[in-house]
């Protein structure tokens, strides 16, 4: 009965809170200036009368009628001085009043601090304060800083941190290291990305309106997952909004290559492509295991199978519209009081908060002169020129739809907080290509190719988190998390056609097209699907205690379990002509017109062969169990250590078979077989020295730190890499192979960092780091087939690097110009990497050789082969720079940013295949935003805002080139996206 009574009481309170406007809300956070921690059990008095106390997060909430009041904050138990604030409560507004309390041991002139203006520090300043207190080297970007700099998504936010670079506007690399060594987590938990073969998540799926902050961990501590070394990116979504927020945004964008281009190519897709879903029009109608009879048998089943496929195979001209971007967000928090008696101050406060966000984006890309090539070295060592083995050139387009939805809710009561967040992202990409392909080695044919492809990706994630203080003094803290995720990627009906261009003209004097399979002519359709399920759970326990000098120390321990299961299957069908001439029109649709399909009656026309490709079907699962212990121990006011160890066990299992397993009993077959089983004990030591202030021999400047760390981490192969699968890309004409014998990579890390945090959001820092990789994984070209690539372990690699970061606010110190800010910032990373080629083994013609010996055997006359080369995927330098100007009185903000990373090794050449290097991409972007309209009472800025954004202003192209000794570089692939200018209007109510 008591539970039912409390339930109805809570329901009545909820109804009253939704219908009554007599009382307005004042809420905020109380922190300790000494360490920035929230202060529990702080008494909040209104005009001398106690009204509320802060909870374990240091937050409080008051309901007051409109008017002027004096708030007094007191906490004698923590030894803190009283703070007073004069406030004015305005009808219809939520007032946010954050307070930092001084220790009574701090020398101050007055016990009570009075003021009429208060609030949280600027975002950059608050973030810098957190960074200065972190155990390891970190970089943090807060939501408010993202908004001021015109940052629209998490990828662009991370790109502003030292050593970060962004590829294709979505994939982020840290310290120049490739994707394998950068990991992304969401709210502290693993989440797969839209590309399951990448370790990092595609960050442009997170619009800034749903992000509270992003932390990039440069050094490993035992409470973090261990499979990273460049950086661990933790995206934290918004939890309790401080006040009710309603947000709308709509924008359009123009791309110099794609928008309103009459040459844009596409094809007729599904009716709901604009939502990122296929409507079933591309679905395979056959049973994948169905064995299709040869047409020589005259079986109707062959005709039925052929007729089941859709008839669209050709590209068509389609005028592309403007890019589009829309967003909506709403959030709020509400306090409920369960009264113990008639006075609210003795009531138990329960706080409920929620956030709902949806973001939609549609864009078109047109590559006018796309290129995919293969070059090889001549067998004559005196010839330095590279010879073209295959060339594919033409036009390619992408129509991309991406939408993201998040709904999060939290409830906080007494000493506990529970949060539940649902996240879904949906992506659909329609790709089209018209290419001319030339083969120069095996045959001299010229082929005209058309490709149609649709990729549908989705990720659905739920994250439930509990935080509990277990004792009356808040010394024991428990955090637990559980997070299931389901991701799916499908390529329904990848369609490719290749026809030979005849050397002879037809009877009408026009070019003839031939169906000649011996030179590569084909009609092919591929159906692929990948399903992956992840389940992660973890717990973390903290115990605070005082060490020998009464300085606070924290002992932490916990565990984590992550289970991943993936299934992947491919069905591939090739269409041939039976009983007809090999002279055909240059129209792939012709093959599927009713009158041209094979039937038993006509016994001629197009027929289908093929079925499920068992060599490319696999199932795999991974179980990772981890436990750790960590101690944050201050030896003095100036020197502290965070140390401990993490134990991780990783087991990968694989089910699959080789392509000839049905005919060869000795061919490899795997049935839930263990292909990776490792236990690692990974130590971590992070030291921080707080440098003494020169002006005061007693106090210390806590915002100048010197850090040193030694850690061990790992990098593991993806499911596809540690397999025997063969994935073919019909547009590129390239095949990507698995390697069942891959080993995981063990990395030793040493980091040093000096950092100084100034006022006015200014910072300067310098870092040095060293990394040693045992068995790094690299992508190597196949000696026998230059268009095939496979992952291999590459012995031992070393990396030496340095970073420098600065952020400086210029001028405008006068009181009358405090609202004007000009900030310059940037960071530079320099890296030297090397791999000992004497320790890298490769197989050539069935013989195992070192990489140095292979290179020596294929060296050009006069070429000297050393012992070392650069590491795969490692950029030698990264430069980020920005200028940000803002004028608060005009609600004006301007930002210009620049990023470039140096040339890096993209494909390891072996034998006659030269190395491939990705060339620098100079990215220059800007954003200008202006608020307009009146500023409502209680709000800091106008509700309406207009913005203009420009990306890739230097009109750069993505280029990867073959490079060899004493000869001109040749194109491996070339993609030119063009300049994009976007305009948006948003409306925000707070």
C-alpha positions, -999 to +999 in steps of 0.1 A: +000+000+000+028+024+008+044+019-027+010+025-043+006+056-022+040+070-032+033+062-068+000+083-068+018+110-048+045+112-075+019+112-103+000+141-086+033+161-082+041+155-119+007+169-130+011+199-107+046+206-121+033+205-157+003+228-150+017+254-125+038+284-135+037+302-102+072+291-093+104+295-114+134+273-113+169+282-100+195+254-103+232+250-106+263+231-096+286+237-066+323+228-069+354+230-049+379+255-063+408+234-051+401+204-073+370+212-093+351+183-077+314+187-069+306+194-033+280+172-017+256+183+011+261+220+006+233+239+022+216+265+000+197+293+019+174+319+004+174+352+023+189+333+053+164+304+053+176+270+044+159+257+012+179+229-003+211+208-003+233+197-031+233+161-042+263+138-049+268+156-083+270+189-064+238+201-080+208+218-064+174+231-074+151+257-060+115+268-069+111+305-063+085+332-072+098+360-095+118+385-076+152+393-061+169+371-036+202+365-018+215+329-020+240+317+006+260+285+000+276+269+031+295+237+038+314+237+071+319+199+070+341+203+039+359+233+054+346+257+028+339+294+030+304+307+026+295+321-008+267+346-015+250+355-047+225+382-055+200+369-080+169+380-099+143+354-108+124+363-140+090+348-149+091+321-175+129+315-172+152+290-156+181+307-138+215+288-138+237+297-109+269+277-106+292+284-076+328+276-069+336+275-031+369+284-015+386+263+011+388+279+046+425+273+045+429+297+016+439+332+025+411+356+015+402+391+027+365+383+034+347+353+045+316+360+024+320+367-013+292+389-028+284+394-064+255+402-087+269+382-117+277+346-116+276+315-138+298+288-152+331+297-167+335+299-205+336+265-221+372+265-231+383+276-197+362+249-180+376+223-204+412+234-197+405+231-160+394+195-165+424+188-187+449+201-162+435+176-136+433+145-157+455+116-148+469+111-183+475+134-213+441+143-228+425+167-251+389+178-246+364+196-267+332+209-251+298+216-267+299+253-262+334+255-278+320+235-308+292+259-312+314+290-310+338+276-336+311+266-360+317+229-356+288+208-369+298+172-360+322+152-338+347+146-366+353+183-371+355+187-333+382+161-329+401+176-358+408+207-337+428+187-311+466+182-314+478+154-337+443+147-352+435+145-388+402+138-406+399+117-438+368+121-460+352+143-434+344+114-411+373+091-402+397+105-376+433+095-370+454+106-340+492+113-342+492+103-378+486+066-370+461+047-391+426+037-381+438+005-365+454+024-337+425+049-330+395+037-312+361+054-306+337+047-277+303+061-269+296+070-233+326+048-223+314+017-241+323+000-273+302+007-304+307-006-339+308+020-367+292+020-401+323+004-415+328-027-393+364-031-405+375+001-389+384+004-352+372+040-351+335+050-356+325+073-385+324+104-364+303+126-387+272+106-375+273+125-342+260+161-347+272+185-320+237+191-308+237+157-291+273+158-278+282+172-243+319+167-247+346+147-265+377+135-248+408+122-267+430+101-244+466+101-256+479+078-228+464+046-215+453+042-179+440+008-167+404+018-165+404+024-203+400-002-230+435-013-241+431-017-279+444+017-289+477+036-291+472+067-312+442+079-293+410+068-276+380+090-285+352+090-259+320+108-271+298+117-242+262+126-250+242+151-231+227+140-198+208+165-177+201+197-196+203+227-173+171+241-187+144+233-213+159+236-248+141+234-281+162+235-313+154+235-350+179+237-379+176+236-417+203+241-443+211+237-480+245+232-496+261+237-530+289+216-543+310+229-572+312+195-589+278+179-582+250+205-576+228+212-606+252+192-628+235+180-659+262+153-663+254+138-629+247+101-633+224+079-612+199+051-617+164+043-607+166+030-571+140+024-544+111+046-533+125+053-499+162+058-507+158+093-493+154+077-458+185+055-461+165+023-467+161+000-496+124-007-502+130-043-513+133-035-550+170-046-549+164-077-528+176-111-541+145-130-551+163-164-554+171-188-526+209-182-523+215-220-522+195-227-553+215-245-580+207-230-614+206-256-642+228-251-673+206-238-703+218-268-724+194-288-703+164-267-714+151-264-678+124-238-671+142-232-637+170-214-656+145-190-672+127-185-638+160-177-621+171-153-648+137-135-649+138-130-611+164-102-614+156-066-618+159-050-652+178-018-644+215-022-652+224+011-670+233+045-656+213+075-666+216+113-664+199+129-634+201+165-623+214+166-587+197+189-562+213+209-533+227+191-503+203+192-474+207+192-436+180+193-409+180+189-372+156+189-342+164+186-305+145+190-273+156+185-237+146+194-201+149+184-165+122+184-138+125+181-101+100+161-079+099+162-041+087+133-020+079+150+013+089+135+045+068+162+063+052+195+055+084+214+046+101+210+012+136+214+027+132+180+044+119+164+012+137+139-009+145+154-044+141+133-075+154+148-108+143+135-142+160+147-174+157+138-210+172+146-244+158+138-278+177+146-310+173+138-347+196+149-375+191+143-412+216+149-440+215+143-478+244+150-501+256+144-536+292+139-548+304+139-584+340+127-593+345+140-628+378+123-635+381+094-611+410+070-617+420+035-605+453+022-619+478-006-614+515-001-623+544-025-621+581-024-625+599-038-656+617-071-653+648-053-666+665-036-636+680-009-659+645+003-667+632+028-641+599+036-657+567+021-643+545+003-667+507+004-667+492-030-660+455-018-658+438+016-661+403+025-652+391+061-657+358+080-659+331+095-637+316+083-604+289+097-582+275+091-547+241+101-533+244+098-496+217+099-469+225+098-432+202+103-403+208+099-366+184+097-337+191+097-300+168+096-270+183+097-235+168+100-201+182+100-166+168+099-132+187+110-101+177+104-065+194+103-031+229+089-040+221+072-072+217+081-109+203+059-137+206+068-174+192+051-204+202+062-239+189+048-272+209+057-303+203+048-340+220+058-371+209+050-407+229+055-438+222+047-474+246+054-503+238+050-539+269+048-561+271+050-599+301+048-622+309+050-659+345+040-666+368+031-695+392+002-685+423-008-704+444-039-697+480-037-709+495-070-699+473-101-703+453-086-731+450-053-750+413-049-747+395-017-740+364-022-719+335+002-712+322-004-677+291+007-658+286+001-621+255+005-599+257+000-562+237+006-530+251+003-495+227+003-465+242+007-431+226+009-396+237+009-360+213+006-331+226+010-296+212+011-261+233+022-231+222+019-195+244+033-168+241+034-130+261+055-106+258+049-069+275+062-038+276+034-013+283+051+020+273+082+040+306+100+033+306+093-004+340+075-002+328+044-021+314+048-056+301+022-080+295+028-118+281+000-139+272+000-176+255-024-200+253-017-238+239-040-265+244-030-301+232-044-334+247-033-367+239-043-403+255-036-436+240-048-468+249-044-505+217-055-523+223-060-560+257-046-568+255-044-606+285-042-630+288-045-667+319-046-689+318-047-727+347-048-751+351-019-776+357-035-809+386-025-831+363-026-861+334-004-869+299-019-875+281-019-909+265+015-899+300+030-894+295+032-856+316+017-828+307-019-821+306-035-786+315-071-780+305-097-754+339-114-751+345-130-717+381-140-725+392-103-724+371-094-693+336-086-706+310-095-681+276-088-665+278-095-628+255-090-598+265-094-562+244-095-530+263-090-497+251-087-461+268-084-428+252-086-394+270-079-362+258-081-326+278-067-297+271-069-260+293-050-235+291-047-198+314-032-172+317-021-136+340+003-119+344+008-082+363+037-066+374+041-030+386+075-017+410+077+012+436+100+027+472+091+024+500+099+050+499+137+044+461+138+044+460+142+006+431+124-011+439+092-030+416+070-051+418+033-055+399+019-085+392-015-097+367-031-121+360-054-150+346-056-185+332-082-208+325-076-245+311-102-268+309-097-306+293-119-332+295-114-369+280-132-399+288-123-435+276-139-467+279-132-504+259-144-534+274-137-568+258-142-602+273-140-636+251-136-667+261-150-701+248-151-736+237-184-752+231-190-788+234-153-799+259-131-816+286-115-794+279-081-809+257-062-784+245-026-779+263-004-753+232-006-731+234-030-701+196-029-698+195-047-731+206-080-715+175-080-692+148-069-717+122-097-719+128-105-755+165-110-748+162-134-719+168-171-724+139-194-724+135-231-734+113-220-764+139-197-780+170-214-765+189-182-768+196-150-749+208-140-714+209-166-687+223-166-651+249-188-634+262-187-598+250-189-563+262-183-527+299-179-526+309-203-498+345-190-498+332-156-488+307-167-462+320-167-427+309-164-391+331-151-364+329-141-328+351-125-303+351-126-265+371-100-245+373-102-207+392-076-188+399-067-152+420-038-137+433-022-106+445+015-105+456+039-078+457+077-081+482+085-054+495+121-046+530+119-030+528+156-022+510+188-033+531+189-064+538+153-074+513+124-081+512+091-098+484+071-114+495+035-118+481+000-121+476-028-146+449-042-168+445-079-177+427-086-210+420-119-226+408-120-262+395-150-280+385-150-317+367-179-333+361-184-371+339-205-393+345-206-430+360-226-459+382-220-489+368-218-524+379-253-534+369-270-502+340-288-520+364-305-543+396-309-522+393-327-489+426-312-478+415-276-484+411-254-453+379-256-434+372-239-401+343-246-377+342-223-348+379-226-346+401-204-324+422-182-346+434-158-319+438-164-282+459-140-262+461-130-225+479-097-219+490-080-187+492-043-196+509-020-171+504+017-169+523+044-150+513+081-154+533+107-134+523+144-130+545+171-115+528+204-108+554+231-113+560+257-086+549+293-090+578+316-092+560+345-073+550+325-043+571+299-025+541+284-006+514+280-032+517+261-064+505+268-099+482+238-105+477+247-141+513+241-151+521+204-154+548+181-165+536+146-173+554+113-180+539+079-188+548+044-197+521+020-209+514-011-229+485-015-253+474-038-281+459-037-316+439-066-329+430-076-365+394-071-376+370-100-383+375-097-421+413-095-418+417-126-397+398-148-422+401-165-456+375-143-473+379-125-506+360-093-510+357-079-545+350-042-553+336-042-589+339-004-593+376-003-583+383-036-598+402-046-567+400-076-544+407-075-506+419-108-491+419-121-455+448-136-436+439-163-411+474-163-396+475-127-384+487-120-349+477-092-326+500-062-322+517-053-289+527-017-284+551-001-259+543+036-253+563+063-236+549+098-234+562+131-220+542+164-219+547+199-205+515+220-204+506+255-191+471+267-189+467+305-188+436+327-182+413+337-211+413+301-225+450+303-234+473+273-234+507+262-246+520+226-245+548+205-258+549+167-260+573+139-270+564+103-275+579+070-285+561+038-295+574+003-304+551-020-323+556-058-321+539-075-351+522-044-366+496-051-393+501-036-427+483-038-461+505-054-488+499-058-526+499-093-539+530-101-559+512-122-585+481-099-588+487-062-583+449-056-579+448-078-548+457-067-513+461-085-480+470-078-444+503-091-430+523-088-398+555-067-403+581-076-377+589-046-355+582-009-359+594+022-340+578+057-339+594+089-325+572+120-323+567+155-309+537+177-306+532+214-299+500+232-292+490+268-285+459+289-281+462+326-277+436+353-271+446+387-286+437+422-276+404+437-265+413+439-228+394+471-223+362+468-202+341+482-231+354+455-255+351+424-232+325+410-256+350+409-285+373+379-288+400+370-313+416+336-306+445+321-326+453+284-322+471+255-337+491+224-332+519+207-350+529+170-348+561+156-362+567+119-364+596+097-375+587+060-381+607+030-393+603-007-398+633-030-400+628-048-433+652-076-423+625-087-398+596-086-422+590-119-440+570-123-472+563-152-496+573-149-532+567-178-556+564-202-527+597-191-512+599-171-479+621-141-481+627-110-460+612-077-474+647-063-478+658-092-499+627-089-521+632-052-526+669-058-534+660-084-560+637-059-577+659-028-572+666-006-602+702+000-613+718+025-590+691+022-563+703+016-528+680-005-505+684+004-468+674-016-437+644+005-428+613+021-444+585+042-430+556+025-412+523+018-431+497+045-426+520+068-406+520+105-415+554+123-409+536+155-399+502+170-391+493+207-389+461+221-375+455+258-373+425+281-366+414+317-362+382+324-343+366+358-339+335+365-319+315+396-310+289+387-284+271+421-287+265+414-324+260+377-319+287+372-345+311+343-348+337+336-375+361+306-378+387+297-403+405+263-399+433+245-418+445+209-417+471+189-435+489+157-429+521+146-447+526+120-473+521+085-459+526+049-471+492+035-481+501+002-497+533-018-493+548-027-526+563-062-529+584-076-558+575-058-590+547-038-574+559-003-562+549+014-530+518+035-529+518+068-510+488+090-500+495+126-509+489+156-486+454+170-486+453+207-477+419+213-460+408+249-456+374+256-442+354+285-428+322+292-409+304+325-402+273+326-380+252+356-370+224+357-345+194+380-351+162+390-335+157+401-299+174+386-269+147+373-246+149+377-208+170+350-192+187+340-225+222+349-236+218+351-273+191+357-300+170+327-308+175+329-346+209+322-361+221+321-397+254+306-408+275+301-439+300+273-441+327+265-467+347+233-469+377+223-491+382+259-502+415+250-518+396+225-541+419+197-532+417+161-545+424+128-527+454+113-544+474+081-539+504+076-561+528+049-570+564+060-563+596+043-574+632+050-578+643+077-603+610+079-622+578+099-623+550+091-598+519+074-613+483+076-601+470+047-580+436+064-575+424+099-577+391+114-563+382+151-567+352+161-546+351+199-552+342+229-530+311+229-508+293+260-496+264+256-472+239+279-456+217+271-426+192+288-403+185+276-367+161+285-340+168+278-303+147+284-272+163+281-238 
